[in-house]
């Protein structure tokens, strides 16, 4: 505290009587100044010290504000692991189905019980690294399992209690150089269908298989002895030489003997082709393909020919030539990736009266390719007149204003969400067949994935 050296009193009227002991002029200086004037070097040190204190106080105040804000929030519960699974090698992926957890390892598969964290069995016959696992419960402790290894091969298994039954390699080729790499696998709820997205050297396509789960259940229950001969059990207590011989014999037996329960290819979908002109030579040829008889006239004004598309493209290039050259226009590439979901019976898929529907069995799939505006819906249990290898036409096509970025289906398979590249999200009610809500986010947002909670 700044204390005056002399008592506070009214000075005498004459300047001669003023006190001359102290040179400081108390009446002309700031009485609130607590420190005396310092020489120049000490002033610089004082400023640096005060700057350090001010910065420290700002940091303290900022931390106090963050702590006060955290106190008002709901604190998340911290969960600590209660048990751990001891695996051999490196764990790459996990899949849970029922009371089992399937683990993809660097040298095969392993199965653990959820309750006791105990390993049930392992499969390492192919000596390959498993990168992706999809599992689905079939009922009666049976589980369908799809595994993708490091080379892109798809392995189909049926798991029952404590053993694997190898069914088939879905994209196996005699010449490994001509193999088709698997990009994505999806199992439907209940294990009725399996979808595999394959990619070759020049094209990509989607294959949908019907899994004979009823046949698997009957074979495993009626002939447990035969099924056991084709399984891969945990052989940790046996010798390495005996293990290798047994694995080779079981693998060869599974490839040759299991023929009754093989999956059936029901649908093969390829990327949509670019829009072209009509393949008909004249309007009369197009009218010959119309069966409902609701066409009036010859259609000369509604038939788009190849020459018209070529003229339209020439006009577009001539008009925007400078922009096309500035951006370095590249040729259109064939889409290589697709997102697909299995759909339960609903009003968005047209069903005939001759098709018997089951509420829990998928009746169709929704597919959209990268860069495409259209969501294509295909039927799975329709009666094919053409071959499976032929490119089928979709039953329903939903056009969107922008390319579809991603999609998601709820666990009950009732709601379908579509997100476009313009950050617009549409949620459809598949049972009722109309959109429930449309939400548009800000322009700077880019949607990459969606999930229903």
Backbone torsions as a table, in degrees:
resi	resn	phi	psi	omega
1	UNK	NA	136.7	179.8
2	UNK	-80.0	115.3	-178.2
3	UNK	-110.8	130.8	177.7
4	UNK	-71.8	146.8	-179.8
5	UNK	-80.6	-20.9	-177.4
6	UNK	-122.5	151.8	179.2
7	UNK	-64.8	151.6	-179.3
8	UNK	-79.7	111.0	-179.7
9	UNK	-148.2	162.7	179.6
10	UNK	-74.8	124.4	-178.4
11	UNK	-68.0	155.2	177.8
12	UNK	-66.2	159.0	-175.4
13	UNK	-67.4	-20.5	-177.0
14	UNK	-101.1	139.7	-179.5
15	UNK	-69.4	-21.1	-179.2
16	UNK	-67.7	-28.4	-176.8
17	UNK	-86.9	0.6	-179.4
18	UNK	-69.9	154.6	-178.3
19	UNK	-74.7	131.7	-178.3
20	UNK	-109.8	8.4	-175.7
21	UNK	-66.2	-42.7	-174.0
22	UNK	-108.5	135.9	179.7
23	UNK	-77.8	-16.6	-176.7
24	UNK	-70.5	138.5	177.6
25	UNK	-98.5	97.7	-174.8
26	UNK	-68.7	-24.6	-174.8
27	UNK	-85.2	-17.3	179.1
28	UNK	-101.9	-9.9	179.4
29	UNK	-100.6	166.2	-179.0
30	UNK	-75.0	118.7	-178.0
31	UNK	-70.0	-17.2	-178.8
32	UNK	-85.9	-5.5	179.6
33	UNK	-72.9	124.5	-173.5
34	UNK	-92.5	-21.4	-176.7
35	UNK	-118.6	149.4	177.7
36	UNK	-79.8	163.1	177.5
37	UNK	-64.8	138.2	-176.4
38	UNK	-112.3	157.0	175.3
39	UNK	-68.0	167.2	-171.1
40	UNK	-59.5	-49.0	-179.6
41	UNK	-59.8	-38.5	-179.4
42	UNK	-70.8	-31.1	177.0
43	UNK	-62.9	-42.1	179.9
44	UNK	-64.5	-43.2	177.8
45	UNK	-62.2	-40.6	-179.6
46	UNK	-63.6	-41.4	179.4
47	UNK	-63.8	-41.0	179.1
48	UNK	-64.6	-41.4	179.1
49	UNK	-64.5	-43.1	179.4
50	UNK	-65.2	-35.8	177.7
51	UNK	-64.3	-40.1	177.4
52	UNK	-62.4	-43.4	179.8
53	UNK	-65.0	-40.8	179.4
54	UNK	-64.2	-43.1	177.4
55	UNK	-63.5	-39.9	178.3
56	UNK	-63.7	-39.6	179.2
57	UNK	-66.8	-38.1	176.8
58	UNK	-62.5	-42.3	178.6
59	UNK	-64.4	-41.7	-180.0
60	UNK	-64.2	-43.9	179.6
61	UNK	-64.4	-38.6	178.6
62	UNK	-64.7	-42.8	178.3
63	UNK	-65.8	-38.6	177.6
64	UNK	-63.2	-39.4	178.9
65	UNK	-65.2	-39.6	178.3
66	UNK	-65.4	-41.5	178.6
67	UNK	-64.5	-39.6	177.3
68	UNK	-65.1	-38.4	177.9
69	UNK	-67.7	-36.0	179.3
70	UNK	-68.4	-32.4	179.7
71	UNK	-64.6	-31.6	180.0
72	UNK	-77.4	-15.6	-179.7
73	UNK	-86.1	160.1	177.1
74	UNK	-78.1	122.6	-178.7
75	UNK	-76.6	130.2	179.6
76	UNK	-73.9	144.7	179.0
77	UNK	-75.9	129.1	178.5
78	UNK	-85.9	124.3	-179.7
79	UNK	-109.5	134.2	178.8
80	UNK	-113.8	146.1	-178.2
81	UNK	-63.7	137.1	177.9
82	UNK	-95.0	-20.4	179.3
83	UNK	-158.9	168.7	179.5
84	UNK	-141.3	152.6	178.9
85	UNK	-98.8	126.2	176.7
86	UNK	-91.8	113.4	-177.9
87	UNK	-114.2	158.4	177.0
88	UNK	-95.9	115.5	-177.5
89	UNK	95.8	-152.8	-176.9
90	UNK	-107.1	133.6	177.4
91	UNK	-88.4	123.0	-177.1
92	UNK	-100.7	-33.8	-174.3
93	UNK	-154.9	161.5	-179.5
94	UNK	-134.5	153.0	173.2
95	UNK	-152.1	129.7	-179.4
96	UNK	-106.8	136.6	178.0
97	UNK	-150.0	115.9	-178.6
98	UNK	65.4	-129.9	-179.6
99	UNK	-98.9	17.5	-178.8
100	UNK	-122.1	152.7	173.6
101	UNK	-123.3	122.8	-179.9
102	UNK	-98.6	130.6	-175.3
103	UNK	-119.8	128.8	174.2
104	UNK	-90.2	120.6	-174.3
105	UNK	-108.0	175.5	177.2
106	UNK	-71.4	-15.0	177.9
107	UNK	-139.8	54.6	174.3
108	UNK	120.7	-149.5	-175.0
109	UNK	-127.2	156.5	174.1
110	UNK	-143.9	147.9	-178.7
111	UNK	-123.3	133.9	179.6
112	UNK	-126.5	150.3	172.5
113	UNK	-83.0	139.1	-179.1
114	UNK	-69.5	-38.5	-173.5
115	UNK	-70.2	-53.2	-174.0
116	UNK	-100.0	0.4	-178.2
117	UNK	54.6	35.4	-177.7
118	UNK	-107.1	138.1	178.5
119	UNK	-73.2	128.6	-178.7
120	UNK	-87.8	-52.8	179.5
121	UNK	-160.3	174.4	179.8
122	UNK	-143.8	155.1	177.3
123	UNK	-133.0	121.9	179.3
124	UNK	-142.8	32.3	-175.5
125	UNK	-67.6	-37.2	-175.4
126	UNK	-83.5	-10.6	-179.2
127	UNK	53.6	47.7	-177.2
128	UNK	-129.4	158.0	-179.4
129	UNK	-88.9	128.3	-179.2
130	UNK	-94.4	126.4	-175.7
131	UNK	-107.9	-30.1	-177.0
132	UNK	-136.3	139.8	178.4
133	UNK	-133.3	136.7	170.6
134	UNK	-129.9	130.9	-177.1
135	UNK	-132.3	147.7	179.0
136	UNK	-149.1	137.9	-180.0
137	UNK	-78.9	132.8	179.0
138	UNK	-98.1	-18.1	-175.2
139	UNK	108.5	152.3	179.8
140	UNK	57.5	41.5	177.7
141	UNK	64.0	19.0	174.1
142	UNK	-97.4	144.7	-179.1
143	UNK	-139.4	136.0	172.8
144	UNK	-92.5	140.3	-174.3
145	UNK	-137.3	129.3	173.2
146	UNK	-115.1	127.1	-179.5
147	UNK	-127.7	136.0	178.5
148	UNK	-113.7	127.1	-178.1
149	UNK	-93.2	-176.3	-174.9
150	UNK	-68.0	-22.0	179.0
151	UNK	-89.9	-1.5	179.4
152	UNK	89.4	13.3	177.4
153	UNK	-85.2	145.8	-178.1
154	UNK	-107.1	121.9	179.7
155	UNK	-106.6	129.0	179.3
156	UNK	-108.4	125.4	-178.9
157	UNK	-126.3	158.7	167.3
158	UNK	-123.3	119.6	-177.8
159	UNK	-104.3	133.1	179.9
160	UNK	-137.9	115.0	176.6
161	UNK	58.4	-82.3	-174.1
162	UNK	-135.6	28.5	-177.1
163	UNK	-152.4	150.9	174.6
164	UNK	-97.3	141.7	170.9
165	UNK	-120.1	108.8	179.3
166	UNK	-74.9	126.1	-176.9
167	UNK	-97.7	-59.7	-173.7
168	UNK	-166.7	153.6	169.0
169	UNK	-96.7	113.7	-168.8
170	UNK	-70.3	-27.0	-178.8
171	UNK	-124.8	37.8	-180.0
172	UNK	-75.8	137.3	179.2
173	UNK	-128.3	146.4	177.0
174	UNK	-65.9	-41.7	176.7
175	UNK	-96.1	112.2	-174.9
176	UNK	-66.8	-23.2	178.6
177	UNK	-69.7	-20.4	-179.6
178	UNK	-101.7	18.0	-176.3
179	UNK	-70.1	155.7	176.6
180	UNK	-104.2	121.2	-175.7
181	UNK	-78.3	135.9	177.3
182	UNK	-83.5	128.4	179.1
183	UNK	-99.3	-30.1	-178.1
184	UNK	-162.3	145.3	176.8
185	UNK	-130.4	144.0	179.8
186	UNK	-139.6	134.0	174.2
187	UNK	-110.1	134.3	177.5
188	UNK	-75.2	158.1	176.6
189	UNK	-65.7	126.5	-176.1
190	UNK	96.6	-12.0	175.8
191	UNK	72.1	29.0	178.4
192	UNK	-81.9	-32.5	-176.9
193	UNK	-135.6	155.2	176.0
194	UNK	-135.0	135.6	179.3
195	UNK	-116.0	135.8	-178.4
196	UNK	-130.1	124.6	176.2
197	UNK	-97.7	114.8	-175.9
198	UNK	-109.9	152.4	-180.0
199	UNK	-136.0	125.7	176.5
200	UNK	-100.6	-158.6	-179.5
201	UNK	-72.6	-37.2	-173.8
202	UNK	-122.8	-7.3	-176.0
203	UNK	-151.2	168.4	176.2
204	UNK	-134.6	151.1	-179.1
205	UNK	-154.2	165.2	-178.6
206	UNK	-116.6	130.7	178.4
207	UNK	-116.9	132.0	178.8
208	UNK	-114.1	126.5	-179.3
209	UNK	-114.0	142.2	171.0
210	UNK	-94.3	123.4	-177.5
211	UNK	-92.8	125.7	-179.8
212	UNK	-79.7	69.3	-175.4
213	UNK	-68.2	-30.5	176.7
214	UNK	-63.1	-39.6	177.7
215	UNK	-66.2	-38.6	178.7
216	UNK	-65.1	-41.9	-179.2
217	UNK	-63.3	-41.4	-179.4
218	UNK	-68.1	-41.9	-178.7
219	UNK	-64.2	-42.1	-176.7
220	UNK	-73.6	-30.9	-178.4
221	UNK	-84.7	-37.4	-176.4
222	UNK	-81.8	-31.7	-177.6
223	UNK	-129.2	71.7	-178.5
224	UNK	-64.8	-30.0	179.9
225	UNK	-67.5	-43.6	178.9
226	UNK	-67.2	-37.1	-179.8
227	UNK	-67.6	-36.0	-179.5
228	UNK	-64.7	-30.1	-179.9
229	UNK	-69.3	-14.9	-178.9
230	UNK	-112.0	15.0	-176.8
231	UNK	-102.6	167.4	177.6
232	UNK	-119.6	106.1	-178.4
233	UNK	-97.1	174.0	177.7
234	UNK	-74.6	117.6	-175.3
235	UNK	-119.0	46.4	-176.7
236	UNK	-72.4	-20.4	-176.1
237	UNK	-94.4	0.5	-178.1
238	UNK	-100.1	168.4	-179.0
239	UNK	-72.2	158.5	-178.1
240	UNK	-67.7	-39.3	179.8
241	UNK	-66.3	-43.8	177.9
242	UNK	-64.7	-34.5	178.8
243	UNK	-63.0	-47.7	-176.9
244	UNK	-64.0	-41.5	179.2
245	UNK	-66.0	-41.7	-179.9
246	UNK	-66.3	-38.8	179.8
247	UNK	-64.5	-43.2	179.9
248	UNK	-65.0	-40.1	-179.9
249	UNK	-68.4	-40.4	179.5
250	UNK	-68.0	-39.8	-179.9
251	UNK	-65.4	-42.2	178.1
252	UNK	-67.4	-37.5	178.2
253	UNK	-66.1	-38.8	-179.3
254	UNK	-67.5	-28.5	-179.1
255	UNK	-78.1	-23.8	-173.4
256	UNK	-105.6	-35.5	-171.7
257	UNK	-89.0	-33.7	-176.5
258	UNK	-82.3	99.2	-179.6
259	UNK	-124.9	-20.8	-177.1
260	UNK	-76.7	-24.9	-176.1
261	UNK	-111.0	36.5	-179.4
262	UNK	-82.1	145.7	177.0
263	UNK	-68.7	154.8	-176.6
264	UNK	-116.3	128.1	177.0
265	UNK	-76.0	117.3	-177.1
266	UNK	-109.6	-20.0	-175.3
267	UNK	-154.0	137.7	176.3
268	UNK	-133.8	114.3	-173.4
269	UNK	-113.1	131.9	177.6
270	UNK	-112.4	162.0	178.5
271	UNK	-59.4	147.6	179.1
272	UNK	-65.0	142.1	178.9
273	UNK	-79.7	154.1	178.3
274	UNK	-64.6	154.5	-177.2
275	UNK	-67.7	128.1	178.5
276	UNK	-128.4	177.0	179.1
277	UNK	-73.9	178.7	-178.5
278	UNK	-72.1	142.7	177.7
279	UNK	-85.9	-5.8	179.9
280	UNK	-81.1	143.2	-179.7
281	UNK	-78.1	-26.3	-177.8
282	UNK	-150.4	160.9	177.3
283	UNK	-60.4	-30.3	179.4
284	UNK	-64.1	-34.7	177.0
285	UNK	-65.7	-36.4	177.8
286	UNK	-69.1	-37.3	179.1
287	UNK	-67.1	-25.5	179.0
288	UNK	-67.6	-24.4	-179.7
289	UNK	-86.9	-6.3	-178.5
290	UNK	-89.8	127.9	-175.2
291	UNK	-104.2	-20.4	-173.5
292	UNK	-82.8	-14.8	177.3
293	UNK	69.3	25.6	-178.0
294	UNK	-104.4	20.8	-178.3
295	UNK	-103.3	130.6	177.1
296	UNK	-110.8	138.5	179.2
297	UNK	83.8	-177.1	-177.7
298	UNK	-94.9	-11.0	176.4
299	UNK	77.3	23.4	-179.6
300	UNK	-63.7	-32.0	-176.1
301	UNK	-85.3	-6.1	-175.8
302	UNK	-118.6	1.8	-178.3
303	UNK	-94.7	118.4	179.4
304	UNK	-95.6	123.2	-177.5
305	UNK	-101.8	168.9	179.2
306	UNK	-63.0	-35.7	-179.0
307	UNK	-64.6	-34.5	178.9
308	UNK	-67.9	-38.6	176.7
309	UNK	-65.3	-38.8	179.2
310	UNK	-66.2	-40.9	177.4
311	UNK	-64.7	-40.5	179.5
312	UNK	-64.1	-40.3	178.5
313	UNK	-67.4	-38.9	178.1
314	UNK	-64.2	-40.9	177.7
315	UNK	-63.8	-42.0	-179.3
316	UNK	-63.7	-45.0	-178.8
317	UNK	-67.2	-36.5	179.0
318	UNK	-68.4	-35.0	-178.0
319	UNK	-74.6	-41.5	-174.5
320	UNK	-113.9	37.8	-176.9
321	UNK	-64.6	-41.4	-177.5
322	UNK	-65.8	-36.5	179.5
323	UNK	-72.0	-37.2	179.5
324	UNK	-66.8	-38.6	178.6
325	UNK	-71.4	-34.8	-178.4
326	UNK	-68.0	-37.3	-177.5
327	UNK	-85.7	-5.9	-179.6
328	UNK	65.4	62.8	-175.2
329	UNK	-58.9	135.4	178.1
330	UNK	-115.7	160.7	179.9
331	UNK	-69.6	150.2	179.5
332	UNK	-67.5	127.4	178.7
333	UNK	-96.0	150.4	177.8
334	UNK	-72.4	131.2	179.3
335	UNK	-61.5	137.7	-176.2
336	UNK	-108.1	-12.5	-176.1
337	UNK	-129.8	143.6	179.9
338	UNK	-136.8	149.7	173.9
339	UNK	-112.4	127.6	-176.2
340	UNK	-137.4	151.5	-179.9
341	UNK	-137.6	146.6	174.3
342	UNK	-85.4	137.3	-175.3
343	UNK	-118.1	137.0	175.3
344	UNK	-82.3	167.9	-179.9
345	UNK	-55.6	130.8	-178.8
346	UNK	-156.8	178.2	-176.9
347	UNK	-80.3	-12.0	-178.8
348	UNK	-78.5	-15.4	178.4
349	UNK	-108.7	122.7	178.8
350	UNK	-72.2	121.9	-179.7
351	UNK	-113.4	138.7	175.1
352	UNK	-84.7	164.3	-179.6
353	UNK	-72.6	-21.4	-178.2
354	UNK	-79.5	-9.4	-178.8
355	UNK	-93.4	125.7	177.7
356	UNK	-86.9	125.1	-175.6
357	UNK	-102.3	144.4	172.9
358	UNK	-121.1	130.0	-172.6
359	UNK	-58.6	-33.9	-174.2
360	UNK	-97.9	2.3	-177.8
361	UNK	-105.9	129.2	179.7
362	UNK	-61.9	143.3	177.9
363	UNK	-113.2	-9.0	-178.9
364	UNK	-164.1	176.8	177.3
365	UNK	-133.8	152.3	172.1
366	UNK	-111.4	132.0	-175.2
367	UNK	-132.7	134.3	168.7
368	UNK	-139.8	131.6	-178.4
369	UNK	-91.8	157.4	-179.6
370	UNK	-60.8	132.3	179.2
371	UNK	79.9	5.2	-178.2
372	UNK	-98.0	145.0	177.0
373	UNK	-86.9	-11.2	-169.1
374	UNK	-107.9	138.4	169.6
375	UNK	-102.3	116.6	-175.1
376	UNK	-100.6	134.7	179.3
377	UNK	-114.6	128.8	-178.7
378	UNK	-121.7	147.1	174.3
379	UNK	-88.9	143.0	179.8
380	UNK	-97.3	-33.9	-174.4
381	UNK	-107.4	30.8	175.3
382	UNK	-82.9	161.7	178.9
383	UNK	-86.5	112.4	-176.9
384	UNK	-78.8	129.2	170.8
385	UNK	-93.8	-26.7	179.3
386	UNK	-99.9	174.9	179.9
387	UNK	-73.0	158.6	179.5
388	UNK	-67.3	-33.1	-178.6
389	UNK	-67.3	-22.8	179.7
390	UNK	-67.6	150.7	-179.5
391	UNK	-78.3	108.2	-176.7
392	UNK	-75.9	155.8	176.3
393	UNK	-90.8	140.6	179.4
394	UNK	-69.1	146.8	176.9
395	UNK	-70.6	-41.6	-177.5
396	UNK	-135.4	140.4	176.2
397	UNK	-125.9	124.5	176.0
398	UNK	-103.1	107.5	176.0
399	UNK	-80.8	141.4	178.1
400	UNK	-117.8	159.0	-177.3
401	UNK	-72.6	-22.1	-179.3
402	UNK	-136.4	161.6	177.0
403	UNK	-58.6	140.9	-177.9
404	UNK	-76.8	125.2	-179.5
405	UNK	-87.8	-45.1	-179.8
406	UNK	-160.5	169.7	-179.4
407	UNK	-149.4	163.3	179.8
408	UNK	-153.8	149.0	177.9
409	UNK	-123.6	136.3	-179.9
410	UNK	-68.8	163.5	-177.9
411	UNK	-64.7	-28.3	176.6
412	UNK	-83.8	-1.6	178.3
413	UNK	61.7	22.5	178.4
414	UNK	-95.8	-32.5	-174.5
415	UNK	-111.3	136.2	178.7
416	UNK	-123.1	125.7	-179.2
417	UNK	-111.7	132.9	177.3
418	UNK	-120.5	132.8	176.2
419	UNK	-121.6	125.8	-178.8
420	UNK	-99.1	171.0	-178.5
421	UNK	-71.5	-13.5	174.8
422	UNK	-88.6	16.6	176.3
423	UNK	64.7	32.9	174.5
424	UNK	-106.5	129.5	-178.0
425	UNK	-113.8	128.0	177.7
426	UNK	-121.5	130.4	178.0
427	UNK	-111.3	123.1	-177.7
428	UNK	-105.5	142.4	169.6
429	UNK	-96.1	107.5	-173.5
430	UNK	-71.3	-29.8	-179.9
431	UNK	-69.0	-39.9	-179.5
432	UNK	-89.8	-24.4	174.7
433	UNK	84.2	26.8	176.9
434	UNK	-146.2	158.8	-178.7
435	UNK	-73.4	140.3	179.2
436	UNK	-88.4	-41.1	-176.4
437	UNK	-156.2	153.4	175.7
438	UNK	-130.6	124.9	-178.5
439	UNK	-124.0	129.0	178.5
440	UNK	-111.1	120.3	176.8
441	UNK	-85.4	177.4	-179.9
442	UNK	-67.5	159.1	-174.4
443	UNK	-64.5	-31.7	-175.8
444	UNK	-78.1	-6.1	179.5
445	UNK	-85.3	140.3	176.4
446	UNK	-124.5	122.8	-177.0
447	UNK	-92.0	125.5	-179.4
448	UNK	-111.5	-28.8	-179.8
449	UNK	-156.1	153.6	178.1
450	UNK	-137.4	151.6	179.3
451	UNK	-145.4	140.2	173.9
452	UNK	-88.6	137.6	178.7
453	UNK	-112.6	NA	NA
